[in-house]
Amino acid sequence: MPLTVGAPNRTSLFRVRTRGKPQILLRTLFIAGAASVMLTAAAAAQGVVAGTVTDADSHQPVVGAQVSIPNTTLGSLTDEHGHFHIGSVRGTTTQLIARRIGYESLMRSVTVGDTTISLVLTSRPMSLSEVVVTGTPGGATKREIGNAVTTVDAAAITKIAPVQSFQQLIAGRAPNVTIMPGTGEIGSGAKIRVRGTSSLGLGQVPLMYADGVRMDNDQSTGPENQAFGAQTISRWNDIDPEDIERVEIIKGPSAATLYGTEASNGVLQILTKTGQSGPTQYSFSVQQGANWFMNPQGRFPTNYDIVGGNIESIDYAQLNQAYKNKTGDNIFNNGWDQKYHLGISGGSDKMQYYFAGVRELNNGVEPSNWLDRTSGRANVTATPSDKFKVSAHLSYITGRTHVSPEAGYGGRMWTTYLMDPATVSDPNYIGFGSNLPYQYDQVYDMYQDINRFTGSVQITNDPWSWFSHRLTIGADQVNSMDVEGANRVDSLVNAVGSDALGYRFQTNNTDAFRTFDYSATAKFNATKELNFATSVGAQYYTKRYEYVMGGGYIFAAQGLQSVGSLTQGLTQGQDVTENRTLGYYAQEQIAWKDRRYFTLALRSDKNSAFGVNYGRAYYPKASVSWVLSDEPFWHASWMNSFRFRAAYGETGQQPNQFDALRTYAPTVGPGDQPALTPLSLGNASLGPERGKEFETGFEASMFHDRLGLEFTYYNKRTTNAILDRQVAPSVGFALDQFVNAGQVSNKGVEGVLRATPVQGDVLTWDASFSMSYNKNNIDNLGIPGVDFITPGTYQRDQAGYPVGAWFERKVVSATIDPDGTASNIMCDNGQGGTVDCADAPKVYLGNSIPSTEGAFTSTITLWGKLKLYGLVDFQLNQQKLDGNRRIVCYFEIGGLCKDIVDPQHADPIVLASFQESYPGFLIVNSSFAKLREISASYSLPETFASRLHASAASITVAGRNLHTWTDYKGLEPEAQFLGSGTRGSGSSWEQTALPILSSFVATLNITF
């Protein structure tokens, strides 16, 4: 952490200014809660309602439906047989409401004491009665809110789809939520980008919540998370998909105002499974499968070299056979995936519970890539009365992810891609470009150990029918150890080099997040048709990051692994950063005739990273929702429901922790005395980037709810974008100054079409198609004299173009002379003509992220027992730098690609580009479509399940990443560098990263 002199430490200052406020708030809430409990402590007359929920068409049980009593905290989830049970019900009659994603809600009046109630839900592709909790002070139905909310039904998906991580769970299932993986290594993650790129200098990561608690959302962790790091480890994948009930996604400022500062990139809320009233149920699933490198022969290039005066070639099949002859092994083998999940759920009317444990043992296609992880979860809900509910959510994960060396370390991908016919006869290389694959496995040792605890308590109290309030307190703490090292192997020093003498750099990290969230809502009915709901809330978030590192080179002897055993280049470091946000909000919702809704809200935030002169940030929100199909004038009988919606909202993203501060660095002064030297000038007026978004759209359900359509148009702008401005040397500070200057815009559309073309007892066919388009543009940089910024090699941030756009000289014509050199080389002049390349400008070559993406899913259900499922997703209109071809032609003397080795038969443009070092031709379209998932899932007959002493059983066979349609000539159109230091230079580069693996898995689920 840099030192500050002459300026207050904003973290400490913020702590002083807010000292006591969270404690006072908590005490006040405790007293209020205690008073509410005393007001509602009178014992309720004991009553029970119970029964089943079934599907109207298939007559099969609806699992996971929410059955509740309105205006109380009483409710239940249906079990595997569709059963529900609610106790402590007052009176002789009551209202029941049943909800499930994909169904129209049902409300019925029932008699208290009736345990044979039958609730039949009708499938509806676009249900407006679905309750969401993300982006609202409390739960609200979709018909009430003016913005789009995407809900991913995780509980249903995990029963039929081969998803093994959270990021796989949402991939292709939420329009304009782009998943950007780095590599196919086991345990590696991806980056998530929502509605394009919104910032020029800050992160693009959406906020992550689990059961209302702010979570560590870092997507680039691990031993290789800096300059390159294709195999970075994402914290998003720490939660097991089988423990998730659903995921709610809001995509921008129009919906995220109530989350305030940090929410401009959207919010993803994970809602985990809870128990239900009834006998204890035990569920057990075992998953076994294999993953493999699909078609390496067709993806690795054929390399060339001049051997004995002749042009010789080598391909993957030849290299693999040579390696197998020498070692008895393939370069890449099939990996074994295994996973075991045990769940226990049940409870009484007063308390429900869900406990789960998971064990994962997965191996990649390289021996040094594997994952060994164990996790557990405990969710408990207590309902002392129909006015009071307490929910506790606890989870813990521990394990190790071991990654293979890639990129700058060499590794199997590197040495295989650089296969060279000139080394075939050398027994030390047998055709490989650097070292033999097993030698890398023996030397390099890179892994991350993790211990993560997440816990929360949510207290909900409805003391009166018109008033409810809720308090959520939670913590998320990640303790991880990243090790980047090499073992000492003296016998490999001549082959591998000095790395074989050993080294180790170990970083111990602690990321701690704390959440305090209170909200209250009061409802007032002015008339029978005009209703008001007034909500207020306060949120206090803290996050603290601390690391301690040490390392060095050359172990004293073989077998040693600790940092204390290193002998040279010893180094150490330590740093702490903290950030705090205190926010307040108020919201007013007006409902007229339960079909027209108007919402106004305002949030105010203070963040510890704001400049001392900035003050508070204020974010407004306004929205409207109109269910036209409920109006008397609506006569379109073929359209079951139609809703129009529109919303405007603002959020922000705070500066990095020390961007506003004047900082100094330690140095050695005269007489070897400690001293300080100026580092950063700081900016006392630095504020957050502001995200401003308008969105509008509609949902429609047609033809007896057999067809559903959702459409959204959005216009999002980031103003006051944070950029670094050069300062005059006379000021005396070495680093640039951060200022609020630029503006970035994202405009686009999103559409989802869901249909049930066939519906019957024997055959039901459900299908969906989603597609989104985003136009990203830098409106201005806002710094006089600055035309563009270069975030990375070959990329620019320039007004009028997308963020991170590709710019380079582009050769358009050339001739090849008899001596094998290119001449008459002409380049694009940027105006539709040509010019000598020596005078040519760098021209725009395309966008580095996709502008269009989408997915198609199909589910066929036969006899209510067998489900056949498939998912194809696609990303279009993005350019990627093919770093594989770059290293093959550049890194080896004379090159290994045919255009360099045999110039007389080369493509003139390619030869000229290499000759003049104009790599524009390497930036190519990487659009693709993938057969992402297929599966067959069968619910075994009850007679068979009973033989296992089980109440239900199913088996699923599924495949993932089984085919790719693309014109991209590199290894993998999805793979790219994702390290934390690669916003520009590493993003959208694909270079010797392991392609996304294909897999088949079989899963057996049993419920007792």
Number of C-alpha atoms within 10 A of each C-alpha: 13 15 17 20 13 9 14 13 19 23 18 12 13 21 15 10 9 13 11 11 13 15 11 11 14 17 12 12 16 13 12 14 21 13 13 19 18 11 12 19 15 9 11 14 11 12 17 16 21 22 16 22 29 21 17 15 15 19 14 17 21 25 21 26 24 19 26 21 18 14 16 19 19 22 22 25 28 25 23 17 16 20 25 26 23 26 23 20 22 15 13 11 15 15 14 18 16 23 22 23 22 18 24 20 23 16 15 12 10 15 17 21 18 13 15 11 17 13 21 21 23 17 20 23 27 28 24 23 19 19 19 19 17 25 24 18 21 16 12 16 14 20 24 25 25 27 30 26 18 17 21 20 19 24 19 15 17 17 18 25 27 25 23 17 17 22 20 19 21 22 19 26 24 23 25 26 22 25 19 22 23 31 28 24 26 25 26 25 29 27 22 19 20 24 27 26 24 30 27 22 15 16 17 20 20 23 22 21 19 21 22 21 27 22 26 21 15 18 22 24 22 27 24 27 21 18 17 24 29 33 34 29 31 21 20 20 20 18 20 21 22 24 24 21 19 19 23 21 26 24 26 31 33 33 33 30 31 31 26 30 28 24 27 36 28 27 25 20 23 25 18 22 25 24 26 29 25 20 10 17 19 18 20 17 19 16 19 17 19 20 25 21 20 16 9 15 14 12 15 20 23 20 22 26 26 17 13 8 7 8 14 15 19 20 21 21 14 15 21 20 15 20 21 13 11 12 12 10 14 18 22 17 14 19 21 18 22 17 18 17 20 19 20 18 24 22 20 18 22 17 18 23 23 24 21 21 20 19 17 19 16 22 23 27 23 26 19 20 22 23 22 16 19 17 21 21 23 21 22 20 22 19 21 20 22 24 22 23 21 19 20 20 23 18 19 20 20 18 19 19 21 26 29 25 25 22 18 12 12 20 24 28 22 26 21 25 26 28 29 30 25 21 17 18 10 10 10 13 21 21 28 27 22 21 21 23 23 17 16 22 19 16 22 24 22 22 24 23 18 20 17 21 19 23 21 22 21 20 18 21 25 23 22 14 12 13 17 22 23 22 22 21 20 24 21 23 21 22 17 22 21 23 22 20 22 25 23 25 19 17 10 18 15 9 16 19 10 16 20 25 22 27 29 26 21 22 22 18 19 18 20 21 22 21 20 22 20 22 21 20 20 16 17 13 13 9 10 9 11 14 17 19 17 19 22 19 20 21 22 20 19 18 20 15 16 16 17 15 18 16 24 21 22 23 25 16 15 14 11 15 19 13 19 14 17 20 14 13 10 16 12 12 10 13 12 12 15 19 21 22 19 22 23 21 23 20 21 18 20 20 20 15 13 16 17 21 22 20 21 18 20 20 24 19 22 22 28 25 25 28 21 20 12 14 14 14 20 20 24 22 24 22 24 22 25 24 21 15 20 17 12 7 8 12 10 11 11 11 17 18 23 23 22 20 23 23 25 25 27 31 33 28 24 26 26 18 18 25 25 27 28 23 24 21 14 13 12 11 11 7 6 8 8 10 12 15 16 19 19 24 21 22 21 17 15 25 28 26 26 30 32 24 25 23 25 22 21 21 24 23 26 20 13 14 23 19 22 25 20 20 19 19 19 22 20 26 26 28 22 22 28 28 21 16 16 13 16 10 9 7 9 13 19 17 17 17 20 26 24 23 18 21 24 26 25 21 19 20 21 23 20 22 20 23 22 20 11 14 15 14 13 12 15 19 18 19 20 20 21 23 22 23 22 24 19 24 23 24 18 20 25 17 16 8 7 12 13 13 17 15 19 17 12 21 23 23 24 21 20 13 20 25 27 27 23 27 22 21 26 26 27 20 18 20 17 20 13 9 8 17 16 25 15 13 21 23 26 21 20 15 7 6 10 17 16 14 20 11 11 18 17 19 17 19 20 20 23 24 26 23 20 22 24 26 24 20 20 18 20 19 23 17 13 19 15 18 21 20 21 21 23 20 22 21 24 18 16 21 24 27 27 27 21 23 22 16 18 25 22 17 12 14 9 14 22 29 24 21 20 25 20 16 21 18 13 18 17 24 22 22 26 28 24 21 15 13 11 18 21 22 18 19 23 18 23 25 21 20 18 18 19 24 24 23 23 20 22 20 16 16 13 13 12 13 18 13 9 14 12 17 20 21 23 20 20 22 21 22 23 23 19 15 14 16 12 16 12 16 16 23 24 24 28 21 27 30 31 32 25 20 17 19 20 21 19 24 26 30 27 26 27 31 28 25 25 23 21 20 22 20 21 19 22 17 19 21 20 17
